[in-house]
Each structure stands twice: as structure tokens, then as C-alpha cells.
Amino acid sequence: MRKSILIIILFLAQIPSINGQESRMVPIKEGTFVPLYGATAKKPVNVRSFYIDVYPITNSEYLSFIKKNPSFSKSKIKGIFADKSYLSYWKSDFDFGNANPKSPVANVSWFAAKKYCECQGKRLPTMDEWEYVAMADEKKIDARTKAEFNKYILSWYEKSKTYENPIGKTFQNYWGVYDMHGLVWEWTADFNSIFLSGESRKDKSQDKNLFCGAASVNATDLMDYAAFMRYAFRGSLKAQYSTRNLGFRCASTTKL
Amino acid sequence: MKKKYKISSQIRIFFFTICTIMIVSSCKKETTPSDYTKIITDGQMEAELTAPPKVPKPIGNRSAMKLKVNMEIKEQEGIMTDGVKYTYWTFGGSVPGSFIRTRVGDEVEFHLKNHPDNKLPHNIDLHAVTGPGGGASSSLVAPGHEKVFSFKVINPGLYVYHCATAPVGMHIANGMYGLILVEPEGGLPPVDKEYYVMQGDFYTQGEYGAKGLQPFDMNKAVKETPDYVVFNGKVGSLTNGNELTAKVGETVRLFVGNGGPNLVSSFHVIGEIFDNVHVEGGALINKNVQTTLIPAGGSAIVDFKVETPGNFIIVDHSIFRAFNKGALGILKVEGNENKKIYSGTIQEGIYLPEGGTIQNMPVVKTAKTAIPKRTIAEKIKIGKEIFGTTCFACHQSEGQGIPHAFPPLAKSDYLNADSKRAIKTILHGLSGEVTVNGEKFNSIMPAQNLSDDEIANVMTYIYNSWGNNKTEVTPEMVKSQR
């Protein structure tokens, strides 16, 4: 009897987190835009239509993933897939401690995030896809020239511990997506395709065919310093890294 | 006779040539620098790091070592000036960052740690590093991570370090700079006091003094129009009880840096002459210097002996920065007066070649923000800050004024008799003879370009200090006198 109650409680507890609102996806229409980096000769890139999670993955969602894939738990994960700070704020393998279940999961490596999305039949968004969705404010597909929008993004850098906030409290953008700015940074599938070397002032050598990043010389908008910081942040990462301000969400090419 | 002369002249030429060769070759010997890359390190130690204005202990004549530097990057909120907050990005928790002290030949093992709660990646470019990016290319570090690289310091001098992560200017503008000293063999000549002073310019969305958390303003940074130009990261870091100190007869050395990001500094100590200046922080020593130019991303080592007591005001002699944007510090020297070196005032009366016209400050139209209701205590606190940057140079720290030149504000009968007149004096300036506490003054006070709120605060502070009659001045009272 006691056991069955426990099971029911566990079951009830998990309903909202697994199949609830959090993993909902919305369609993003095909379009073109000029990213800060990566567009050779400032030509726009084309983003094909795709689907993206409305919210970043939460602690409770990630916990249920780990329960099904214990090899990705804190103590079991292989060193090549995650560094020592992987889930460092979690109390133990199956307990995220005092963290808010509705807060974004952070301290997750790229390998783990990728695996998570694959287990949902999804994938990580590409950097172009992510930036494409992130350039929208409440009303416009591309709000990057709006001073207020940029101010909003930048003000986030001046607020500490935003990773403790629950998902869905920032604004809902044109596509119906939340938390692209103001909560945590997010992994993208090809986070290191634009390579800003540590020395951001010299990244202008022409021999880097693949790595066309340049902190100033090749950028399309020298005043878009919010974007500079995103690209610099991605440039500082390696796939096994995990940090307290970095979470993720998933995308999909087809409707699930 | 003629022949003899010819021979002797030939001999002379010969000797001259020999001498010249000897001088040239001996010169060569002296100027060839030692090859510090070949110095072998002996042992290992952890570097002492200090927050400004302190510096680590002198190196003296220790041998070159492997020196471990542990530096943590922290993004944290701090105070720019009273009531104004700013999110600083710091090396070691201070602006400027921790002072690093080394000697030539040291091998520095640098551990750069990015605090897990930080939002951004950072790196470090040390101008003392001979290598790509000054270390920046090997040190880009994500939050919650640590990067280690090492370098050998092979040039003696005082060098700037800073963050070089995109957008570079913003990282520097937020305070990510500091100094690393590379002492020559045997160390620098000993002095009695050593201090660390570094200038920086800051760009905020609100104008100077606008309250609350002020975000960084990239437009102002690109235009190079800072709201604040300060020493050691904030207004008042070297005043209001944080003065640098020395005693009469002591020698003082200042390690001065300029983090920029934009402005060059005309570094000057009012009432002192630098006995020695390591020009641009290098080996060239200039003597008897009044003002030394410190480029953005550059430095200078200055030293001087203090012979007389008093407050010596440290400024950027691009002078509006000092009195209007915060670049003001104080070296407080205590000890006995030396009348032979400085007599004090012996002349009475003022000579005014331009005549007694009132000078005006240009009035800048700025967007009016609603003035919040303030308690007397808040007014006094804000007013004290304004006094420290605007009034203090003439009327002095305790409102005592300067005899025969600037009237006292402390227990001032002139001030206490009529607050409207006092408000007008600040608003419109004052010239001509006035009698304060029985003494006649005949000087010019220029009109001050302060807001109603600022005048109300500073006057409330003055009226509630030094035995005055505790009048509370409101912005409305100021407005009615405009």
C-alpha cells in the first residue's frame, strides 16, 4: 500500500514536468538574416523552417532524462563528455537539491545537451537558427536595431544569478519563444564554428577559411556588442565544458 | 717648424680617434642590455597580490624565481560615487586589478580563474609578456574555468595588463586593467612609501552623478566622452578618509597606470615636483618633472621627497576631469612645517588683472529627471560628495577656507545670516569684497553648474556641518533663486 502511494505520488509529481508545457515547440518560418559573424561578405544566411522549444530545459526535465539515462548522471558521466563542474550545483545523481525545478538546467556539457535532445527525437539548434530566433522581440522578427531591445539584453549582463529564475518569466517573442535573453546562455549545435581566438583583436587573418570570426574587422555591426559577447562566450567554450550560466533548449526540423 | 706642427696635429688626430673608439666601444658595452631570457630561475613562490592603493613588498635582491600568480575574475556591483552603482568587471575583485610584482628573469605561472557565477568569458593581455596577444591568446577562459599559461619577464619596467575579449573596449571600460611591475636586477632604489594609482574613464547612461545602477554606454565610449574620469575605479577612492599618507622628510613612490580605455592622462601632484620619473614606465629617467603624460595602456613610476606638510592633491591636469569628473586624490603629508621651503601666506589682497567680472560656466541642457524626496541624512551624504568634488579645493575639507583668499564656511556668519544669498552665490557666482567672521575677502567665486537638487544637497551638507545653523535647503528654494 505504502509503496503504491509512493509510486502514485512520484507519478503525479512527474506529470507536469515531463509532458507539460515546458517541452512545447513552436514553428519558426523560413527566412534570411545577416548574422554578426559567419556571413561571408555580409551576405545574408538562409534559415530553413524548423521547430524550437518554447523554453529552455528545466532541472526537473533534466532529472527525468537522467533517470532514464543514468550514464549521464553526475557521478557516472565519462570525463571526455563533461568536465568536473557538470551539474555541480546538484546534490547528488538524482537530486538537484535546492534548485528550483522550474529553473533552467545549467552546468551541462554540450555532449550531454546533445544527448538530451536526441533522446527526445530532437537536436540542438544551429547557431544561425538560434540567433535568428533570438533577434526577435515581442513584435518584430528582427529587433536588433531597436535601442530598447539591446538595452534589455545588455541589462541582463548586469544582473547576477539569473540562472535561479524560473523559465517563462522573460518576454515572449514574435515566435512565441521565451527566455532567449535574460535567463541563461544556451548551447548551440555548432557553437565553435565561429572561432574567436582568445586574442580577439587579431582574428582577422584571411587563412581561417572555416573560422571567419573577427571581433571587429569582420563583424557586420560594430555596435552590436550584446552579440559580440555571445560570440565571445561561445568561443571560450569546449564541448565538455559546463558553466553555471549556460543551459540549452532543443530544436527539430520536422514537426514532432 | 711647420713640419713639427703637422706631426703633432697628426698625433692629435690619432689620439682623438683612439679616444673616440674607446668611448664608443665602452658606450656600447654599457647600453647592451643583459639577456634576461637566459637567467635561470631558482625556486618557486606564490606572488603576493594587492588591491590598490597598496603594492606588494619590494623584490630587493632576491634571485629570479618561478612565480605563481593566482588571479580570480569577478563581475560585481560597486559604487562609482555616492548613490551611483556600477557593474564592474574585475581582476582580483578591485579596479584597477591586483598589483603584480616581479623581477627580470622571473618565470610567471599565471592561473586565471573565471568565477562560476560570472556571465562572460575573459582573458588577460599583460604588456609585460613577450608573446602573441600578451598572453591573451592562451588565456580565454569561460565562467567556472581556469586557464594556466606561463611567461618569462625579460624587460624591466611597469606594465599595464587588461582584458582583451570581444568587445575589448567594453571589458576595459568596465575596469578590467591593472599593473605588473618588473623590477630590474637588485630592485628599485628603496623609498619610504609606495602606492598604486591607476586612472580610468567610465561611460554611464546617466550623466555624472545620476543615481542608481548605471549601465555602460557604448555610444559615449565610442565618442570618447566619459562621465567619470577617476583614480582607482571610483570617485573618492583617494579622498574622504582614503588619502595616501606620508610624513615630512619621507620619499614617496607612485606606480601610476592609465587603463583608459580612451583618455591619456596629464598626471600631476599639486604642490610637488617629481624628483624622478621613469618615463612611460621604462628605463629612461627624467628629473624634476611637473606633469607627466601617461598614455592609455601606459604607465609611469614617479618618486619625490615630501618636504612640507599639507594636502597634496593628485589630479589629471587635464583639469576639468579633476574637478568635474572625479580624477582627484589626496596625498596627506604630516609633520613639522618648513618655513624655508614654504612660508605660508604672507601677502594680503588679491590682484585681478582681468577685472572683477563674474565668470560663468556654460549651462548644459540635460533632460530633467524627477527629484526624489530625500531625508536630511541622505542630503548630507550626497552633499558631502558634491562638496568633495566641487567646493573642497577652495573652501577646504573642514570648511576652514584659506586665510586671505577663500572665506571659511565653518561657523560662517556670512553664510548663516542669509540662506537665499548663499544660494545665489552658488547659482550666479560672487565677486567683490565680503566680510566673513570679521575678515575681509576680495576674490571671485564662479557660478557653479549644478542642478537644483545638487545645490540643495551640498548646501544642506554645509549648513549641517562645522557648527553652522542646520538650515535645510530644498530644491524649490534653489529654483526660486534661479
HADDOCK unambig.tbl for C-alpha pairs under 7 A between the chains (distance, minus, plus):
assign (segid A and resid 157 and name CA) (segid B and resid 119 and name CA) 6.57 0.50 0.50
assign (segid A and resid 158 and name CA) (segid B and resid 87 and name CA) 5.96 0.50 0.50
assign (segid A and resid 161 and name CA) (segid B and resid 117 and name CA) 6.71 0.50 0.50
assign (segid A and resid 197 and name CA) (segid B and resid 137 and name CA) 6.27 0.50 0.50
assign (segid A and resid 198 and name CA) (segid B and resid 123 and name CA) 6.82 0.50 0.50
assign (segid A and resid 198 and name CA) (segid B and resid 136 and name CA) 5.65 0.50 0.50
assign (segid A and resid 198 and name CA) (segid B and resid 137 and name CA) 4.24 0.50 0.50
assign (segid A and resid 198 and name CA) (segid B and resid 138 and name CA) 6.31 0.50 0.50
assign (segid A and resid 198 and name CA) (segid B and resid 139 and name CA) 6.35 0.50 0.50
assign (segid A and resid 198 and name CA) (segid B and resid 140 and name CA) 4.55 0.50 0.50
assign (segid A and resid 198 and name CA) (segid B and resid 165 and name CA) 6.76 0.50 0.50
assign (segid A and resid 199 and name CA) (segid B and resid 133 and name CA) 5.73 0.50 0.50
assign (segid A and resid 199 and name CA) (segid B and resid 136 and name CA) 5.01 0.50 0.50
assign (segid A and resid 199 and name CA) (segid B and resid 137 and name CA) 4.30 0.50 0.50
assign (segid A and resid 199 and name CA) (segid B and resid 164 and name CA) 6.42 0.50 0.50
assign (segid A and resid 199 and name CA) (segid B and resid 165 and name CA) 6.78 0.50 0.50
assign (segid A and resid 200 and name CA) (segid B and resid 164 and name CA) 6.53 0.50 0.50
assign (segid A and resid 200 and name CA) (segid B and resid 165 and name CA) 5.68 0.50 0.50
assign (segid A and resid 200 and name CA) (segid B and resid 166 and name CA) 5.81 0.50 0.50
assign (segid A and resid 215 and name CA) (segid B and resid 166 and name CA) 5.65 0.50 0.50
assign (segid A and resid 215 and name CA) (segid B and resid 167 and name CA) 6.85 0.50 0.50
assign (segid A and resid 225 and name CA) (segid B and resid 167 and name CA) 6.27 0.50 0.50
assign (segid A and resid 228 and name CA) (segid B and resid 166 and name CA) 5.96 0.50 0.50
assign (segid A and resid 228 and name CA) (segid B and resid 167 and name CA) 5.97 0.50 0.50
assign (segid A and resid 229 and name CA) (segid B and resid 166 and name CA) 6.37 0.50 0.50
assign (segid A and resid 229 and name CA) (segid B and resid 167 and name CA) 6.74 0.50 0.50
assign (segid A and resid 232 and name CA) (segid B and resid 121 and name CA) 6.82 0.50 0.50
assign (segid A and resid 232 and name CA) (segid B and resid 165 and name CA) 6.89 0.50 0.50
assign (segid A and resid 232 and name CA) (segid B and resid 166 and name CA) 5.93 0.50 0.50
assign (segid A and resid 233 and name CA) (segid B and resid 120 and name CA) 6.05 0.50 0.50
assign (segid A and resid 233 and name CA) (segid B and resid 121 and name CA) 5.34 0.50 0.50
assign (segid A and resid 233 and name CA) (segid B and resid 142 and name CA) 6.92 0.50 0.50
assign (segid A and resid 236 and name CA) (segid B and resid 121 and name CA) 6.09 0.50 0.50
assign (segid A and resid 236 and name CA) (segid B and resid 140 and name CA) 5.88 0.50 0.50
assign (segid A and resid 236 and name CA) (segid B and resid 141 and name CA) 5.79 0.50 0.50
assign (segid A and resid 236 and name CA) (segid B and resid 142 and name CA) 5.18 0.50 0.50
assign (segid A and resid 237 and name CA) (segid B and resid 142 and name CA) 6.17 0.50 0.50
assign (segid A and resid 243 and name CA) (segid B and resid 116 and name CA) 6.47 0.50 0.50
assign (segid A and resid 243 and name CA) (segid B and resid 143 and name CA) 6.04 0.50 0.50
assign (segid A and resid 243 and name CA) (segid B and resid 144 and name CA) 5.65 0.50 0.50
assign (segid A and resid 244 and name CA) (segid B and resid 116 and name CA) 5.95 0.50 0.50
assign (segid A and resid 244 and name CA) (segid B and resid 117 and name CA) 6.27 0.50 0.50
assign (segid A and resid 245 and name CA) (segid B and resid 119 and name CA) 6.16 0.50 0.50
